[in-house]
Amino acid sequence: MCGEKEMDFAVYLIHCLAEAWKKLPAQVYAILDRTGILDGYIFPCYDTLHTLGREYLINDITEFAEEKGVRI
């Protein structure tokens, strides 16, 4: 289960990825949800992830999504 701060971070990250991937936030959410990245990585690792910089997060999540077969 995630709290308000985790949800706020996820929304922020989705918008960052949407800009980087040139997709709508809804499309990014669908990708993260479908691949399990949201519930299996972003929420559980919030304590570590929220301390990292924007560029690092974008690169990290992009690589993770590509490993799961997503073409960015």
PQR file with spaces between the fields and no chain letter, atoms N, CA, C, O and H, PARSE charges and radii, in Angstrom:
ATOM       1  N    MET     1       0.844   -1.184    0.000 -0.4000 1.5000
ATOM       2  CA   MET     1       0.000    0.000    0.000 -0.0000 2.0000
ATOM       3  C    MET     1       0.885    1.242    0.000  0.5500 1.7000
ATOM       4  O    MET     1       1.940    1.262    0.634 -0.5500 1.4000
ATOM       5  N    CYS     2       0.458    2.249   -0.697 -0.4000 1.5000
ATOM       6  CA   CYS     2       1.260    3.463   -0.752 -0.0000 2.0000
ATOM       7  C    CYS     2       0.494    4.619   -0.114  0.5500 1.7000
ATOM       8  O    CYS     2      -0.735    4.677   -0.136 -0.5500 1.4000
ATOM       9  H    CYS     2      -0.399    2.233   -1.212  0.4000 1.0000
ATOM      10  N    GLY     3       1.263    5.520    0.445 -0.4000 1.5000
ATOM      11  CA   GLY     3       0.686    6.693    1.076 -0.0000 2.0000
ATOM      12  C    GLY     3       0.679    7.873    0.120  0.5500 1.7000
ATOM      13  O    GLY     3       0.991    7.745   -1.064 -0.5500 1.4000
ATOM      14  H    GLY     3       2.262    5.473    0.463  0.4000 1.0000
ATOM      15  N    GLU     4       0.316    9.014    0.661 -0.4000 1.5000
ATOM      16  CA   GLU     4       0.204   10.226   -0.153 -0.0000 2.0000
ATOM      17  C    GLU     4       1.547   10.655   -0.733  0.5500 1.7000
ATOM      18  O    GLU     4       1.614   11.060   -1.894 -0.5500 1.4000
ATOM      19  H    GLU     4       0.061    9.118    1.622  0.4000 1.0000
ATOM      20  N    LYS     5       2.615   10.574    0.055 -0.4000 1.5000
ATOM      21  CA   LYS     5       3.925   11.001   -0.450 -0.0000 2.0000
ATOM      22  C    LYS     5       4.418   10.079   -1.560  0.5500 1.7000
ATOM      23  O    LYS     5       5.042   10.549   -2.511 -0.5500 1.4000
ATOM      24  H    LYS     5       2.560   10.245    0.998  0.4000 1.0000
ATOM      25  N    GLU     6       4.155    8.790   -1.462 -0.4000 1.5000
ATOM      26  CA   GLU     6       4.537    7.846   -2.507 -0.0000 2.0000
ATOM      27  C    GLU     6       3.742    8.113   -3.784  0.5500 1.7000
ATOM      28  O    GLU     6       4.278    8.059   -4.890 -0.5500 1.4000
ATOM      29  H    GLU     6       3.648    8.408   -0.690  0.4000 1.0000
ATOM      30  N    MET     7       2.453    8.401   -3.606 -0.4000 1.5000
ATOM      31  CA   MET     7       1.599    8.693   -4.758 -0.0000 2.0000
ATOM      32  C    MET     7       2.031    9.995   -5.433  0.5500 1.7000
ATOM      33  O    MET     7       2.087   10.065   -6.661 -0.5500 1.4000
ATOM      34  H    MET     7       2.017    8.445   -2.707  0.4000 1.0000
ATOM      35  N    ASP     8       2.331   11.012   -4.650 -0.4000 1.5000
ATOM      36  CA   ASP     8       2.815   12.282   -5.214 -0.0000 2.0000
ATOM      37  C    ASP     8       4.106   12.066   -6.003  0.5500 1.7000
ATOM      38  O    ASP     8       4.280   12.629   -7.084 -0.5500 1.4000
ATOM      39  H    ASP     8       2.285   10.955   -3.653  0.4000 1.0000
ATOM      40  N    PHE     9       5.002   11.254   -5.462 -0.4000 1.5000
ATOM      41  CA   PHE     9       6.259   10.967   -6.151 -0.0000 2.0000
ATOM      42  C    PHE     9       5.999   10.230   -7.459  0.5500 1.7000
ATOM      43  O    PHE     9       6.612   10.540   -8.480 -0.5500 1.4000
ATOM      44  H    PHE     9       4.861   10.797   -4.584  0.4000 1.0000
ATOM      45  N    ALA    10       5.097    9.262   -7.431 -0.4000 1.5000
ATOM      46  CA   ALA    10       4.781    8.507   -8.641 -0.0000 2.0000
ATOM      47  C    ALA    10       4.205    9.424   -9.719  0.5500 1.7000
ATOM      48  O    ALA    10       4.555    9.295  -10.893 -0.5500 1.4000
ATOM      49  H    ALA    10       4.600    9.010   -6.601  0.4000 1.0000
ATOM      50  N    VAL    11       3.339   10.335   -9.337 -0.4000 1.5000
ATOM      51  CA   VAL    11       2.761   11.289  -10.294 -0.0000 2.0000
ATOM      52  C    VAL    11       3.862   12.168  -10.883  0.5500 1.7000
ATOM      53  O    VAL    11       3.910   12.390  -12.093 -0.5500 1.4000
ATOM      54  H    VAL    11       3.054   10.440   -8.384  0.4000 1.0000
ATOM      55  N    TYR    12       4.747   12.666  -10.016 -0.4000 1.5000
ATOM      56  CA   TYR    12       5.887   13.466  -10.483 -0.0000 2.0000
ATOM      57  C    TYR    12       6.722   12.665  -11.478  0.5500 1.7000
ATOM      58  O    TYR    12       7.073   13.167  -12.545 -0.5500 1.4000
ATOM      59  H    TYR    12       4.708   12.485   -9.033  0.4000 1.0000
ATOM      60  N    LEU    13       7.037   11.431  -11.130 -0.4000 1.5000
ATOM      61  CA   LEU    13       7.869   10.592  -11.985 -0.0000 2.0000
ATOM      62  C    LEU    13       7.178   10.289  -13.312  0.5500 1.7000
ATOM      63  O    LEU    13       7.828   10.289  -14.357 -0.5500 1.4000
ATOM      64  H    LEU    13       6.752   11.023  -10.263  0.4000 1.0000
ATOM      65  N    ILE    14       5.894   10.036  -13.286 -0.4000 1.5000
ATOM      66  CA   ILE    14       5.145    9.777  -14.518 -0.0000 2.0000
ATOM      67  C    ILE    14       5.219   10.981  -15.442  0.5500 1.7000
ATOM      68  O    ILE    14       5.386   10.819  -16.651 -0.5500 1.4000
ATOM      69  H    ILE    14       5.366   10.037  -12.437  0.4000 1.0000
ATOM      70  N    HIS    15       5.100   12.174  -14.903 -0.4000 1.5000
ATOM      71  CA   HIS    15       5.179   13.378  -15.733 -0.0000 2.0000
ATOM      72  C    HIS    15       6.590   13.604  -16.272  0.5500 1.7000
ATOM      73  O    HIS    15       6.755   14.047  -17.409 -0.5500 1.4000
ATOM      74  H    HIS    15       4.964   12.306  -13.921  0.4000 1.0000
ATOM      75  N    CYS    16       7.598   13.306  -15.474 -0.4000 1.5000
ATOM      76  CA   CYS    16       8.985   13.400  -15.950 -0.0000 2.0000
ATOM      77  C    CYS    16       9.224   12.422  -17.094  0.5500 1.7000
ATOM      78  O    CYS    16       9.822   12.778  -18.109 -0.5500 1.4000
ATOM      79  H    CYS    16       7.464   12.946  -14.551  0.4000 1.0000
ATOM      80  N    LEU    17       8.759   11.199  -16.926 -0.4000 1.5000
ATOM      81  CA   LEU    17       8.930   10.184  -17.966 -0.0000 2.0000
ATOM      82  C    LEU    17       8.132   10.533  -19.214  0.5500 1.7000
ATOM      83  O    LEU    17       8.600   10.313  -20.331 -0.5500 1.4000
ATOM      84  H    LEU    17       8.273   10.910  -16.101  0.4000 1.0000
ATOM      85  N    ALA    18       6.943   11.069  -19.037 -0.4000 1.5000
ATOM      86  CA   ALA    18       6.119   11.459  -20.186 -0.0000 2.0000
ATOM      87  C    ALA    18       6.848   12.488  -21.040  0.5500 1.7000
ATOM      88  O    ALA    18       6.843   12.408  -22.268 -0.5500 1.4000
ATOM      89  H    ALA    18       6.562   11.248  -18.130  0.4000 1.0000
ATOM      90  N    GLU    19       7.466   13.442  -20.383 -0.4000 1.5000
ATOM      91  CA   GLU    19       8.226   14.457  -21.113 -0.0000 2.0000
ATOM      92  C    GLU    19       9.426   13.829  -21.815  0.5500 1.7000
ATOM      93  O    GLU    19       9.684   14.125  -22.982 -0.5500 1.4000
ATOM      94  H    GLU    19       7.470   13.507  -19.385  0.4000 1.0000
ATOM      95  N    ALA    20      10.152   12.975  -21.125 -0.4000 1.5000
ATOM      96  CA   ALA    20      11.343   12.346  -21.692 -0.0000 2.0000
ATOM      97  C    ALA    20      11.001   11.374  -22.816  0.5500 1.7000
ATOM      98  O    ALA    20      11.719   11.293  -23.813 -0.5500 1.4000
ATOM      99  H    ALA    20       9.942   12.734  -20.177  0.4000 1.0000
ATOM     100  N    TRP    21       9.909   10.639  -22.654 -0.4000 1.5000
ATOM     101  CA   TRP    21       9.517    9.635  -23.632 -0.0000 2.0000
ATOM     102  C    TRP    21       8.624   10.197  -24.735  0.5500 1.7000
ATOM     103  O    TRP    21       8.289    9.498  -25.691 -0.5500 1.4000
ATOM     104  H    TRP    21       9.326   10.705  -21.844  0.4000 1.0000
ATOM     105  N    LYS    22       8.246   11.460  -24.593 -0.4000 1.5000
ATOM     106  CA   LYS    22       7.340   12.112  -25.550 -0.0000 2.0000
ATOM     107  C    LYS    22       6.027   11.332  -25.693  0.5500 1.7000
ATOM     108  O    LYS    22       5.568   11.020  -26.792 -0.5500 1.4000
ATOM     109  H    LYS    22       8.518   12.028  -23.817  0.4000 1.0000
ATOM     110  N    LYS    23       5.452   11.036  -24.530 -0.4000 1.5000
ATOM     111  CA   LYS    23       4.175   10.333  -24.459 -0.0000 2.0000
ATOM     112  C    LYS    23       3.267   11.072  -23.479  0.5500 1.7000
ATOM     113  O    LYS    23       3.723   11.908  -22.699 -0.5500 1.4000
ATOM     114  H    LYS    23       5.824   11.289  -23.637  0.4000 1.0000
ATOM     115  N    LEU    24       2.004   10.756  -23.532 -0.4000 1.5000
ATOM     116  CA   LEU    24       1.062   11.309  -22.560 -0.0000 2.0000
ATOM     117  C    LEU    24       1.271   10.627  -21.211  0.5500 1.7000
ATOM     118  O    LEU    24       1.644    9.455  -21.160 -0.5500 1.4000
ATOM     119  H    LEU    24       1.634   10.077  -24.166  0.4000 1.0000
ATOM     120  N    PRO    25       1.033   11.354  -20.118 -0.5600 1.5000
ATOM     121  CA   PRO    25       1.162   10.724  -18.803  0.2800 2.0000
ATOM     122  C    PRO    25       0.316    9.449  -18.671  0.5500 1.7000
ATOM     123  O    PRO    25       0.749    8.489  -18.033 -0.5500 1.4000
ATOM     124  N    ALA    26      -0.863    9.431  -19.255 -0.4000 1.5000
ATOM     125  CA   ALA    26      -1.707    8.233  -19.194 -0.0000 2.0000
ATOM     126  C    ALA    26      -1.037    7.044  -19.876  0.5500 1.7000
ATOM     127  O    ALA    26      -1.176    5.909  -19.420 -0.5500 1.4000
ATOM     128  H    ALA    26      -1.215   10.211  -19.773  0.4000 1.0000
ATOM     129  N    GLN    27      -0.311    7.296  -20.967 -0.4000 1.5000
ATOM     130  CA   GLN    27       0.412    6.225  -21.654 -0.0000 2.0000
ATOM     131  C    GLN    27       1.565    5.702  -20.789  0.5500 1.7000
ATOM     132  O    GLN    27       1.802    4.496  -20.720 -0.5500 1.4000
ATOM     133  H    GLN    27      -0.198    8.218  -21.337  0.4000 1.0000
ATOM     134  N    VAL    28       2.266    6.611  -20.141 -0.4000 1.5000
ATOM     135  CA   VAL    28       3.365    6.215  -19.262 -0.0000 2.0000
ATOM     136  C    VAL    28       2.819    5.412  -18.088  0.5500 1.7000
ATOM     137  O    VAL    28       3.376    4.375  -17.730 -0.5500 1.4000
ATOM     138  H    VAL    28       2.073    7.591  -20.196  0.4000 1.0000
ATOM     139  N    TYR    29       1.733    5.888  -17.490 -0.4000 1.5000
ATOM     140  CA   TYR    29       1.117    5.144  -16.388 -0.0000 2.0000
ATOM     141  C    TYR    29       0.767    3.729  -16.840  0.5500 1.7000
ATOM     142  O    TYR    29       1.035    2.767  -16.120 -0.5500 1.4000
ATOM     143  H    TYR    29       1.280    6.730  -17.780  0.4000 1.0000
ATOM     144  N    ALA    30       0.179    3.593  -18.012 -0.4000 1.5000
ATOM     145  CA   ALA    30      -0.215    2.278  -18.516 -0.0000 2.0000
ATOM     146  C    ALA    30       1.005    1.364  -18.671  0.5500 1.7000
ATOM     147  O    ALA    30       0.943    0.180  -18.340 -0.5500 1.4000
ATOM     148  H    ALA    30      -0.038    4.374  -18.597  0.4000 1.0000
ATOM     149  N    ILE    31       2.100    1.913  -19.169 -0.4000 1.5000
ATOM     150  CA   ILE    31       3.326    1.129  -19.330 -0.0000 2.0000
ATOM     151  C    ILE    31       3.856    0.682  -17.966  0.5500 1.7000
ATOM     152  O    ILE    31       4.178   -0.490  -17.776 -0.5500 1.4000
ATOM     153  H    ILE    31       2.150    2.874  -19.438  0.4000 1.0000
ATOM     154  N    LEU    32       3.943    1.614  -17.025 -0.4000 1.5000
ATOM     155  CA   LEU    32       4.470    1.289  -15.706 -0.0000 2.0000
ATOM     156  C    LEU    32       3.569    0.295  -14.975  0.5500 1.7000
ATOM     157  O    LEU    32       4.058   -0.574  -14.253 -0.5500 1.4000
ATOM     158  H    LEU    32       3.681    2.567  -17.180  0.4000 1.0000
ATOM     159  N    ASP    33       2.273    0.421  -15.159 -0.4000 1.5000
ATOM     160  CA   ASP    33       1.323   -0.493  -14.530 -0.0000 2.0000
ATOM     161  C    ASP    33       1.411   -1.878  -15.168  0.5500 1.7000
ATOM     162  O    ASP    33       1.488   -2.885  -14.464 -0.5500 1.4000
ATOM     163  H    ASP    33       1.876    1.127  -15.745  0.4000 1.0000
ATOM     164  N    ARG    34       1.399   -1.929  -16.489 -0.4000 1.5000
ATOM     165  CA   ARG    34       1.415   -3.196  -17.227 -0.0000 2.0000
ATOM     166  C    ARG    34       2.683   -4.003  -16.950  0.5500 1.7000
ATOM     167  O    ARG    34       2.628   -5.229  -16.848 -0.5500 1.4000
ATOM     168  H    ARG    34       1.336   -1.111  -17.061  0.4000 1.0000
ATOM     169  N    THR    35       3.810   -3.331  -16.830 -0.4000 1.5000
ATOM     170  CA   THR    35       5.081   -4.020  -16.618 -0.0000 2.0000
ATOM     171  C    THR    35       5.360   -4.329  -15.155  0.5500 1.7000
ATOM     172  O    THR    35       6.320   -5.036  -14.846 -0.5500 1.4000
ATOM     173  H    THR    35       3.855   -2.335  -16.913  0.4000 1.0000
ATOM     174  N    GLY    36       4.543   -3.816  -14.257 -0.4000 1.5000
ATOM     175  CA   GLY    36       4.740   -4.039  -12.835 -0.0000 2.0000
ATOM     176  C    GLY    36       5.779   -3.118  -12.211  0.5500 1.7000
ATOM     177  O    GLY    36       6.126   -3.279  -11.041 -0.5500 1.4000
ATOM     178  H    GLY    36       3.763   -3.242  -14.508  0.4000 1.0000
ATOM     179  N    ILE    37       6.277   -2.157  -12.978 -0.4000 1.5000
ATOM     180  CA   ILE    37       7.294   -1.239  -12.470 -0.0000 2.0000
ATOM     181  C    ILE    37       6.724   -0.349  -11.376  0.5500 1.7000
ATOM     182  O    ILE    37       7.414   -0.042  -10.404 -0.5500 1.4000
ATOM     183  H    ILE    37       5.995   -2.027  -13.928  0.4000 1.0000
ATOM     184  N    LEU    38       5.501    0.056  -11.521 -0.4000 1.5000
ATOM     185  CA   LEU    38       4.895    0.958  -10.538 -0.0000 2.0000
ATOM     186  C    LEU    38       4.746    0.272   -9.180  0.5500 1.7000
ATOM     187  O    LEU    38       5.257    0.762   -8.174 -0.5500 1.4000
ATOM     188  H    LEU    38       4.940   -0.194  -12.311  0.4000 1.0000
ATOM     189  N    ASP    39       4.055   -0.847   -9.156 -0.4000 1.5000
ATOM     190  CA   ASP    39       3.798   -1.543   -7.885 -0.0000 2.0000
ATOM     191  C    ASP    39       4.978   -2.391   -7.415  0.5500 1.7000
ATOM     192  O    ASP    39       5.111   -2.664   -6.222 -0.5500 1.4000
ATOM     193  H    ASP    39       3.640   -1.246   -9.974  0.4000 1.0000
ATOM     194  N    GLY    40       5.828   -2.805   -8.341 -0.4000 1.5000
ATOM     195  CA   GLY    40       6.930   -3.681   -7.978 -0.0000 2.0000
ATOM     196  C    GLY    40       8.261   -2.990   -7.768  0.5500 1.7000
ATOM     197  O    GLY    40       9.198   -3.596   -7.249 -0.5500 1.4000
ATOM     198  H    GLY    40       5.720   -2.583   -9.310  0.4000 1.0000
ATOM     199  N    TYR    41       8.359   -1.725   -8.165 -0.4000 1.5000
ATOM     200  CA   TYR    41       9.634   -1.023   -8.042 -0.0000 2.0000
ATOM     201  C    TYR    41       9.480    0.389   -7.479  0.5500 1.7000
ATOM     202  O    TYR    41      10.107    0.728   -6.476 -0.5500 1.4000
ATOM     203  H    TYR    41       7.597   -1.232   -8.586  0.4000 1.0000
ATOM     204  N    ILE    42       8.658    1.202   -8.112 -0.4000 1.5000
ATOM     205  CA   ILE    42       8.566    2.610   -7.712 -0.0000 2.0000
ATOM     206  C    ILE    42       7.994    2.760   -6.306  0.5500 1.7000
ATOM     207  O    ILE    42       8.584    3.450   -5.474 -0.5500 1.4000
ATOM     208  H    ILE    42       8.148    0.926   -8.927  0.4000 1.0000
ATOM     209  N    PHE    43       6.865    2.133   -6.029 -0.4000 1.5000
ATOM     210  CA   PHE    43       6.279    2.253   -4.687 -0.0000 2.0000
ATOM     211  C    PHE    43       7.147    1.586   -3.613  0.5500 1.7000
ATOM     212  O    PHE    43       7.430    2.214   -2.593 -0.5500 1.4000
ATOM     213  H    PHE    43       6.386    1.572   -6.705  0.4000 1.0000
ATOM     214  N    PRO    44       7.575    0.337   -3.811 -0.5600 1.5000
ATOM     215  CA   PRO    44       8.362   -0.302   -2.754  0.2800 2.0000
ATOM     216  C    PRO    44       9.724    0.362   -2.508  0.5500 1.7000
ATOM     217  O    PRO    44      10.242    0.312   -1.392 -0.5500 1.4000
ATOM     218  N    CYS    45      10.297    0.973   -3.527 -0.4000 1.5000
ATOM     219  CA   CYS    45      11.631    1.574   -3.404 -0.0000 2.0000
ATOM     220  C    CYS    45      11.582    3.092   -3.243  0.5500 1.7000
ATOM     221  O    CYS    45      12.582    3.779   -3.453 -0.5500 1.4000
ATOM     222  H    CYS    45       9.877    1.014   -4.433  0.4000 1.0000
ATOM     223  N    TYR    46      10.425    3.603   -2.875 -0.4000 1.5000
ATOM     224  CA   TYR    46      10.258    5.047   -2.732 -0.0000 2.0000
ATOM     225  C    TYR    46      11.334    5.674   -1.852  0.5500 1.7000
ATOM     226  O    TYR    46      11.899    6.708   -2.208 -0.5500 1.4000
ATOM     227  H    TYR    46       9.612    3.045   -2.704  0.4000 1.0000
ATOM     228  N    ASP    47      11.621    5.062   -0.712 -0.4000 1.5000
ATOM     229  CA   ASP    47      12.577    5.653    0.234 -0.0000 2.0000
ATOM     230  C    ASP    47      13.930    5.941   -0.402  0.5500 1.7000
ATOM     231  O    ASP    47      14.578    6.931   -0.061 -0.5500 1.4000
ATOM     232  H    ASP    47      11.162    4.221   -0.422  0.4000 1.0000
ATOM     233  N    THR    48      14.357    5.093   -1.314 -0.4000 1.5000
ATOM     234  CA   THR    48      15.625    5.312   -2.011 -0.0000 2.0000
ATOM     235  C    THR    48      15.428    6.187   -3.244  0.5500 1.7000
ATOM     236  O    THR    48      16.179    7.138   -3.460 -0.5500 1.4000
ATOM     237  H    THR    48      13.831    4.289   -1.591  0.4000 1.0000
ATOM     238  N    LEU    49      14.428    5.870   -4.046 -0.4000 1.5000
ATOM     239  CA   LEU    49      14.239    6.570   -5.322 -0.0000 2.0000
ATOM     240  C    LEU    49      14.005    8.070   -5.150  0.5500 1.7000
ATOM     241  O    LEU    49      14.503    8.865   -5.947 -0.5500 1.4000
ATOM     242  H    LEU    49      13.817    5.098   -3.871  0.4000 1.0000
ATOM     243  N    HIS    50      13.262    8.463   -4.134 -0.4000 1.5000
ATOM     244  CA   HIS    50      12.931    9.886   -4.013 -0.0000 2.0000
ATOM     245  C    HIS    50      14.149   10.743   -3.657  0.5500 1.7000
ATOM     246  O    HIS    50      14.076   11.971   -3.707 -0.5500 1.4000
ATOM     247  H    HIS    50      12.857    7.817   -3.486  0.4000 1.0000
ATOM     248  N    THR    51      15.252   10.111   -3.304 -0.4000 1.5000
ATOM     249  CA   THR    51      16.470   10.871   -2.989 -0.0000 2.0000
ATOM     250  C    THR    51      17.352   11.086   -4.217  0.5500 1.7000
ATOM     251  O    THR    51      18.349   11.804   -4.149 -0.5500 1.4000
ATOM     252  H    THR    51      15.311    9.114   -3.264  0.4000 1.0000
ATOM     253  N    LEU    52      16.989   10.470   -5.331 -0.4000 1.5000
ATOM     254  CA   LEU    52      17.810   10.524   -6.544 -0.0000 2.0000
ATOM     255  C    LEU    52      17.368   11.668   -7.447  0.5500 1.7000
ATOM     256  O    LEU    52      16.245   12.159   -7.340 -0.5500 1.4000
ATOM     257  H    LEU    52      16.179    9.886   -5.386  0.4000 1.0000
ATOM     258  N    GLY    53      18.246   12.077   -8.321 -0.4000 1.5000
ATOM     259  CA   GLY    53      17.956   13.172   -9.240 -0.0000 2.0000
ATOM     260  C    GLY    53      17.055   12.757  -10.386  0.5500 1.7000
ATOM     261  O    GLY    53      16.927   11.580  -10.723 -0.5500 1.4000
ATOM     262  H    GLY    53      19.159   11.678   -8.408  0.4000 1.0000
ATOM     263  N    ARG    54      16.441   13.764  -10.967 -0.4000 1.5000
ATOM     264  CA   ARG    54      15.493   13.562  -12.078 -0.0000 2.0000
ATOM     265  C    ARG    54      16.111   12.785  -13.234  0.5500 1.7000
ATOM     266  O    ARG    54      15.528   11.809  -13.706 -0.5500 1.4000
ATOM     267  H    ARG    54      16.544   14.720  -10.693  0.4000 1.0000
ATOM     268  N    GLU    55      17.284   13.208  -13.692 -0.4000 1.5000
ATOM     269  CA   GLU    55      17.920   12.561  -14.842 -0.0000 2.0000
ATOM     270  C    GLU    55      18.239   11.096  -14.541  0.5500 1.7000
ATOM     271  O    GLU    55      18.019   10.220  -15.378 -0.5500 1.4000
ATOM     272  H    GLU    55      17.758   14.000  -13.308  0.4000 1.0000
ATOM     273  N    TYR    56      18.756   10.841  -13.346 -0.4000 1.5000
ATOM     274  CA   TYR    56      19.059    9.456  -12.962 -0.0000 2.0000
ATOM     275  C    TYR    56      17.786    8.616  -12.964  0.5500 1.7000
ATOM     276  O    TYR    56      17.772    7.504  -13.492 -0.5500 1.4000
ATOM     277  H    TYR    56      18.935   11.552  -12.666  0.4000 1.0000
ATOM     278  N    LEU    57      16.716    9.149  -12.372 -0.4000 1.5000
ATOM     279  CA   LEU    57      15.451    8.417  -12.312 -0.0000 2.0000
ATOM     280  C    LEU    57      14.916    8.095  -13.702  0.5500 1.7000
ATOM     281  O    LEU    57      14.470    6.977  -13.961 -0.5500 1.4000
ATOM     282  H    LEU    57      16.727   10.052  -11.943  0.4000 1.0000
ATOM     283  N    ILE    58      14.964    9.078  -14.589 -0.4000 1.5000
ATOM     284  CA   ILE    58      14.482    8.859  -15.953 -0.0000 2.0000
ATOM     285  C    ILE    58      15.292    7.761  -16.621  0.5500 1.7000
ATOM     286  O    ILE    58      14.724    6.861  -17.240 -0.5500 1.4000
ATOM     287  H    ILE    58      15.326    9.986  -14.378  0.4000 1.0000
ATOM     288  N    ASN    59      16.612    7.824  -16.504 -0.4000 1.5000
ATOM     289  CA   ASN    59      17.463    6.801  -17.116 -0.0000 2.0000
ATOM     290  C    ASN    59      17.217    5.425  -16.505  0.5500 1.7000
ATOM     291  O    ASN    59      17.140    4.428  -17.223 -0.5500 1.4000
ATOM     292  H    ASN    59      17.073    8.555  -16.001  0.4000 1.0000
ATOM     293  N    ASP    60      17.094    5.372  -15.189 -0.4000 1.5000
ATOM     294  CA   ASP    60      16.887    4.119  -14.484 -0.0000 2.0000
ATOM     295  C    ASP    60      15.572    3.458  -14.888  0.5500 1.7000
ATOM     296  O    ASP    60      15.545    2.274  -15.223 -0.5500 1.4000
ATOM     297  H    ASP    60      17.157    6.181  -14.606  0.4000 1.0000
ATOM     298  N    ILE    61      14.495    4.217  -14.856 -0.4000 1.5000
ATOM     299  CA   ILE    61      13.185    3.658  -15.203 -0.0000 2.0000
ATOM     300  C    ILE    61      13.128    3.308  -16.690  0.5500 1.7000
ATOM     301  O    ILE    61      12.518    2.307  -17.067 -0.5500 1.4000
ATOM     302  H    ILE    61      14.518    5.179  -14.583  0.4000 1.0000
ATOM     303  N    THR    62      13.756    4.120  -17.534 -0.4000 1.5000
ATOM     304  CA   THR    62      13.788    3.827  -18.969 -0.0000 2.0000
ATOM     305  C    THR    62      14.494    2.500  -19.227  0.5500 1.7000
ATOM     306  O    THR    62      13.990    1.665  -19.979 -0.5500 1.4000
ATOM     307  H    THR    62      14.252    4.933  -17.228  0.4000 1.0000
ATOM     308  N    GLU    63      15.652    2.303  -18.609 -0.4000 1.5000
ATOM     309  CA   GLU    63      16.382    1.036  -18.776 -0.0000 2.0000
ATOM     310  C    GLU    63      15.565   -0.138  -18.260  0.5500 1.7000
ATOM     311  O    GLU    63      15.521   -1.194  -18.893 -0.5500 1.4000
ATOM     312  H    GLU    63      16.061    2.981  -17.999  0.4000 1.0000
ATOM     313  N    PHE    64      14.926    0.040  -17.126 -0.4000 1.5000
ATOM     314  CA   PHE    64      14.112   -1.022  -16.543 -0.0000 2.0000
ATOM     315  C    PHE    64      12.950   -1.376  -17.474  0.5500 1.7000
ATOM     316  O    PHE    64      12.661   -2.553  -17.689 -0.5500 1.4000
ATOM     317  H    PHE    64      14.963    0.898  -16.612  0.4000 1.0000
ATOM     318  N    ALA    65      12.291   -0.367  -18.020 -0.4000 1.5000
ATOM     319  CA   ALA    65      11.173   -0.616  -18.940 -0.0000 2.0000
ATOM     320  C    ALA    65      11.661   -1.328  -20.201  0.5500 1.7000
ATOM     321  O    ALA    65      11.002   -2.244  -20.694 -0.5500 1.4000
ATOM     322  H    ALA    65      12.526    0.589  -17.845  0.4000 1.0000
ATOM     323  N    GLU    66      12.801   -0.914  -20.715 -0.4000 1.5000
ATOM     324  CA   GLU    66      13.350   -1.564  -21.915 -0.0000 2.0000
ATOM     325  C    GLU    66      13.723   -3.018  -21.646  0.5500 1.7000
ATOM     326  O    GLU    66      13.564   -3.868  -22.523 -0.5500 1.4000
ATOM     327  H    GLU    66      13.336   -0.170  -20.315  0.4000 1.0000
ATOM     328  N    GLU    67      14.219   -3.316  -20.437 -0.4000 1.5000
ATOM     329  CA   GLU    67      14.517   -4.699  -20.062 -0.0000 2.0000
ATOM     330  C    GLU    67      13.252   -5.532  -20.033  0.5500 1.7000
ATOM     331  O    GLU    67      13.298   -6.745  -20.242 -0.5500 1.4000
ATOM     332  H    GLU    67      14.348   -2.626  -19.725  0.4000 1.0000
ATOM     333  N    LYS    68      12.133   -4.895  -19.778 -0.4000 1.5000
ATOM     334  CA   LYS    68      10.853   -5.599  -19.747 -0.0000 2.0000
ATOM     335  C    LYS    68      10.180   -5.637  -21.121  0.5500 1.7000
ATOM     336  O    LYS    68       9.032   -6.063  -21.247 -0.5500 1.4000
ATOM     337  H    LYS    68      12.096   -3.911  -19.609  0.4000 1.0000
ATOM     338  N    GLY    69      10.910   -5.185  -22.155 -0.4000 1.5000
ATOM     339  CA   GLY    69      10.404   -5.288  -23.522 -0.0000 2.0000
ATOM     340  C    GLY    69       9.670   -4.084  -24.043  0.5500 1.7000
ATOM     341  O    GLY    69       9.070   -4.151  -25.116 -0.5500 1.4000
ATOM     342  H    GLY    69      11.843   -4.839  -22.053  0.4000 1.0000
ATOM     343  N    VAL    70       9.696   -2.975  -23.316 -0.4000 1.5000
ATOM     344  CA   VAL    70       9.015   -1.763  -23.761 -0.0000 2.0000
ATOM     345  C    VAL    70       9.927   -1.010  -24.699  0.5500 1.7000
ATOM     346  O    VAL    70      11.097   -0.782  -24.389 -0.5500 1.4000
ATOM     347  H    VAL    70      10.184   -2.921  -22.445  0.4000 1.0000
ATOM     348  N    ARG    71       9.396   -0.621  -25.847 -0.4000 1.5000
ATOM     349  CA   ARG    71      10.144    0.216  -26.788 -0.0000 2.0000
ATOM     350  C    ARG    71       9.799    1.664  -26.506  0.5500 1.7000
ATOM     351  O    ARG    71       8.651    2.083  -26.654 -0.5500 1.4000
ATOM     352  H    ARG    71       8.446   -0.805  -26.099  0.4000 1.0000
ATOM     353  N    ILE    72      10.795    2.419  -26.102 -0.4000 1.5000
ATOM     354  CA   ILE    72      10.581    3.824  -25.760 -0.0000 2.0000
ATOM     355  C    ILE    72      10.804    4.678  -26.994  0.5500 1.7000
ATOM     356  O    ILE    72      10.675    5.900  -26.930 -0.5500 1.4000
ATOM     357  H    ILE    72      11.728    2.079  -25.982  0.4000 1.0000
